Amino acid sequence: MKIDVLLGLQWGDEGKGKIVDVLTPRYDVISRFQGGPNAGHTLEFNNIKHVLHNIPSGIFREETLNIITNGVVLDPVVFKREIEALEAMGVDLTKNLIISKKAHLILPSHRTLDAASEAAKGKSKIGSTLKGIGPTYMDKTGRNGLRVGDIDRNFQDKYNALKEKHKRLLKQYDFEYNLEEEEEKWFEGIKTIKRYERVDSEFVINNLLENGKSILAEGAQGTLLDIDFGSYPFVTSSNTICAGACTGMGVAPSKIGEVFGIFKAYCTRVGSGPFPTELFDNEGDLLRSVGNEFGSTTGRPRRCGWIDLVALKYSIMLNGVTQLIMTKTDVLDDFDTIKLATAYKIDGELSDQFPYTLDDSTEAIYTEMPGWKTDLTEIRSKEQFPPELKAYIEFLEKELKIPVKFVSVGPDRKQIIEI
């Protein structure tokens, strides 16, 4: 058996959670392989919206095992809050959720460091979600981190030592904080984590593969936020690309099978950073309002623009995408004309390559196509697609050289059409 990987191809918020939920019945196991509570995967069914931050999106399928693996950074406070919300709905996660001992923990002082550092940057802010993600990954690579497996190994002393280190770092900032107010909730979250089985997930996953179990790896954020290949420095602190699934779960590259790449029919971004196709006019406002483009984790309004095929080709190359999934197609229902960025103009020259430095001087060059001017939300089969939508999909497949296998025309499970 091979592990299939599902990840975002843009700047996050592509609709990964909903797609995982739809694909889950095909898999025995769903595994989160990187990121933390800066991710917000939204699922909607039976007219109820669910937002997951730490927990894999297969949690609503009782027969599916969900694994939080070593590549994830886990906030006990957020984890406890998620667990309580799910339990209130009658979901018993103790039966199908396990946690890697090697997953790193986000401390209250990590969140404080994140906020202090971002505040000190002034106009140079990178748009951090202030969830403590960056400082936690810094401690991980600096070999100072506190891991889930430490809960049973002289935990209080290790916690205190790391907290004191953070307090020394905080002295360089003019920033007021009170860690004690947060610590009580944090240690209550640790008690919640203790209720769940803590495992060496790399052995669990490889054993599951050997026993013929099907596994889907769920990525967080998006390819263009990858720490190495994203629009640096406006990126996240982990590898969001397919290769991150190998290190984030402890599996060999040869174990990767299908790679599902998710993208919106347009483009969005939260926070700071370059965005060549961003719209500042009524069309951008329409995308935001119709698409309800507000961060599921931060609540911040998302910046909106036309689809960027230069960036998509780059993401497909990095990830080895084998199947494409287009979401939020219905948001474009009311547009007379739809634009697609097919090249960049950089220093007066055209380029179809994603540049080393993506900045405000990068100009998007567009191809225009007629809109479908049709309500797609009631469509349930590809045969019902209007001709203009079929042409849009065909154009994408020709440019990207990868088939579009699923098209989403609304937020509900029932509104995802397999082609």
N, C-alpha and C positions, 0 to 999 in steps of 0.2 A: 504493500500500500504506500501511497504518497500523501503528503500533506498539501492541501490546496490553501492558497493564501488570498485573502481579500483585503485590499487597501485602497486608499484615496489617491487620486492622481493630481489633485490641485492643492489648494491651501487649506485642506480640511473641510469639514461640514458638507461632505458630498452625499451623505445619507447612508453611511456604512452600516449603522445599527439596524436600520430597517431591512437592508438587503441580507444581512446575516440572519435576521429573524426568519426571513422567507426561505433562505437556503438551509437553515438548521435541520429540517426533517430529513435532509439527504446525508447528514453526518451524525456520527456517534459522539463526537467531541468538538467543542468550540474552545479555542485558546486565545487569550489576549497576550500579545508578545512584546509590547513596549508602551511607553507613555504612562499617564496616571490620571488623576482627576481633572487635568486640564482638558481631557477629552470628554465630550458629551454625545453619546450615541442615542438618538431619539427613535423610539419605536411607537407606532400607533396602530391599534386594532380595537375593535368593538367601541369605537369613538372615545377611547381613553389613550392619552399620551403618556409615555414612560421615557424618562431620561436616565441612562446609565452612565456612570463615570469610571468606576473601577471594575465593575462586574461584566463579564462577557455577555454579549447580546443573545446568547442561546438560552438564557436562564428561564425563559417562559415555557420551554419545552421540557417536561418532566423527565423524559427518557434520555435527555442529552447531558453528558458530563461537561461541566465548564471548568476551565483551569486558568487561574491567574498565575502566569509564569515568571521566571526570573528577570525578564526584561522590563517588567512593570515596576513602577514606584507607587507604593500603596499608602494612602492617608487613612489612618484608623478612624478619624472623626467622620470623614466622608463615607467610608465603608460602613460604619455603624448606621449612619443616616439612611443609606441605600437599603441596607438589610431591613431596617425597621419599616421603611415604606413598602417594601415588597412583602414582608410578613403581614402587614395590615391588609394586603390584598389576598392573603391566603397562600402565598408562595413560600414553600419550605425549601430553603436553599441548602440546608445541611445534607440533603440527600444527593445533590448533584453539583456542588461547588467545592473545589479544593484549591489550595494556595501553595505556591512554591516557597520553600524555606529561604531561597536565595533572592526573593523579591525584596527590594530595599524599602524602608519605612520613611515616610515624610514626617519630620518632627515639627512641633509648633515653631521652633527656632528656625527651621528651614523656611517656613512661610514668612517669618519676620525678616530674615535676611533677604528674601526675594523682594519684599515690599520696600525695604530700606535701599537696596541696590537700585531698583527701578526709579524710586523717588530722586535719588542722587543724580540720575542721568539727565534730568530735566527734559529738554527738547530732543535729546538723543534716545529717548525711551524706545525699546524694541517691541513694546506691546505685550509684556508678560501677563499671563492670567493671574499672577500673584498666588499661585497654589503651592509654591515651594518646590516646583519641579526642577528648575535649574540648579539650585543649591544642593538638592538631593543627589542628582546625577554627578555633581562636582565632588561630593563626598564619596560617591561610589567609585569614580575614577581615581580619586585621591586616597583610596583605601582606608577611609575613615568611617564608612557608612554603617548604619544599624539595619540588620536584616530581620525578616520574619523569623528565621531560625534562631535568632538570638533571644527570642522571647523566653525560651527555656534554659538560657545559658548566661547566668550572672547579668540579667537584663538591666536592672536598675543602675548598677555601676556603669555599664556601657552607655546607658542613656545619659546619665549625669555627666560623664566625660565628654560626650559629644555636645551636649548643651553648653557646657562651660567653654568649649572651643568656639562655639557660635557666639557666645556673649563677648568673647575677646574680639572677634571679628566685627561685631556690632559697634564697638567703641569707635571705629573709624567713621561712623555715620552720625549725623545729627538727626536722630530718629527716636521717638518715644515708643516704648513697647512695654507690655506686661505679660510675660510668658506664663506666669502662674495662673492667670485667668483661663488660659487655653489648656493647661496640662491636665486638669481634672477630666475634661471631655476626651482628651487624647487617651488617657489611661483607661477610660471606660470603653473606648474603641478597641484598645488592645484586648480587653476581656471578650469583646465580640469576636475578634479574630481567633481567640483561643477555642471558640466553639467549633471551628472548622478544621478539617484535616489538613495538616501542613506536611508537605512531601518534597522529595527531591524530584521535581517535575520533569527533569530531563530523562530520568529513568522511566518514569510513568509514561511519558509520551512515546519514547522509543519502544517500550514494551507493548503499548497499545497498537503501534504500527505493526510490530511483528505478529501480533495476534489478529491482524486483519481489520482493525477498527479504522473507520474513516474520520479524518480530522480536518477542520477548517481553522486556519490561523487568522485572527481578526486584528487588523492594524488600527492604530489611532492617528489622529491628525491627518496630514497628507504629504505626498512626496515632495512638494515644493517647500515643505517645512523641515526636511531632513537636515540634520546637523552638518553633514558633509556636502550634500548636493543641492540643498535648498537655497533660497535667496538670502544668503548669509549677509549680515548677522541677524536678520529678522526671521529666525528659525526656532524650532524647539530643541530640546537637549538630547534627543535620542535619534536613532536611525529608523526612519519611518518607511524605508523602502523594503523590498522583498528580502534582501540580504539580512535585514534586521530580524527577520523571522527566525533565521538559523541561530544567531547568537541570543535572541530573546527567548528561545525555547530549548536550545541545546540539541539541535538536529543538524545533520549534514546537508550540504547543498543538494546532494543527489536525492534527498528525500522530498524535494519540492516538486509538486505536480502542476495543476492548473493555477494560474495567477489571474484573479479577477480584479480588473482595474475599474474603479468607480469614478465617474465624473458627472458634474451637473451639465445641463444643456446650455448653461451660461457659466459665469465665474463669480466667486465671492472671496473675500478675505476679511479677517478680523484683526484689528490692531494695526500697528505700523508696518511699513515695508513697501517696496515697489510693486506696482500693479498696472502693467501696460494697457490693459483694456478697460480700466475703471471708467465708469460713467458718472458725471457730475450734474446731469440734467434730469429732465422729467422721466426719461427712459430708465435711468438708474433708480430713481425713486419708485417707479412702477415695479421693477424687479424686486426691490426690497419689500414693498408692501404686499404684493401678490405672493411672493415666495416666503413671507414671514421671516425675513432674514435678520434674525437676532440670535446671538450666540446662545446655545443651549447650556453652556457652562457659565459664561460671564454675563449674558443678557445684553451685551453690547451690540449696537446695530452693525451689521456686516456691510462692508463696501461691496458694491456690485458692478459688474461689467460684462461684456460679451465674452464668449468662449475663446480661449487662446490655444490654437492648435500647435503653435511652436512649443509652448510649455507642455502640452499633452504628449507630443512626439518624444520629447525629452524624458518625461515620466515613464512612458511605455518602454523606451530603450533601457532605462535604469532598472526597471522591474521585471523585464521579460514577460510582459502582459500577454496572456493568451486569449482572454475574453474581456470585452468591454461591457459595462453596465452604465446606462445613462439615466440619471434621475432628474426630477423636477422639470420634466419636459413640458408639463401643463402650464408652467409659469410663463411660457412664451406664447400662450394661446392668443393674446390680444395684440401682438405686434404685426404691423403690416410688412415690415422688413426686418430680417434677422441678419446680424453681422457675425462673421467668423474671422478672427485674426489668423492669417496664413503666413505672415512674415513679420519681421521687425526691421525698422530702419535705424541703424546705429551709426553715428558719425557720417550720415549721408549715404551709407551703403546698405543694401538689402541683405538680410541674413535669415536663414531658417533654423539657426542654431540658438539654443538658450545660452546667453552670454555669461562669462565669469562674473561680471558686475552688471546686475540688472538695476537700473536706476530711472529717475524721472526723465532722462533724455532718450530712453528707449521708446520709439514710436511704433505702435501697432499698425500694420497694413491689413486692410480688411477685404474680404470677399462678401458680397451681399447676396442673400437669397430671399425669396418671398416667404412670408409667414403663412401659417395654415389657417389662422382666423377661425379656429374650431375649438369647441369645448372638448378637451381630451379626457376629462375626468370620468366620463361614463363609458369610455372605450375599454373593452376587455379582450380584444384579440388584434393581432397585427393586420388582419384583413380589413379592419375598420379604420386603419390609419388614413388620414387625408393624403393626397398625392404629394403635397408640399412637405409633409413630415417624412414620407418615404424618401423623397429627394434629399432632405437634410441628412438622414441616416446614411444614405448611399454615399453622399459627399464625405461624411466623416470616415466611413469605412475605406474609401478610396485614398483619402489623405493619410489616415493613421495606419492603414494596412493591417488592421485587426478587426474581426467581426464584432458588431454590437449584438449581444445575446439577450439582454434584458432592457426594457424601457419602462421607467416609472412615470405614471401619469397622475399621481396623487399620493397622499401620505399613508394611506391604508395598505395593509397586506394585499388586499384584493386588487389593488391598482398597479401591480407590477406585472408586466406582460413579457412572457418569454417568447423570444423570436426563434 
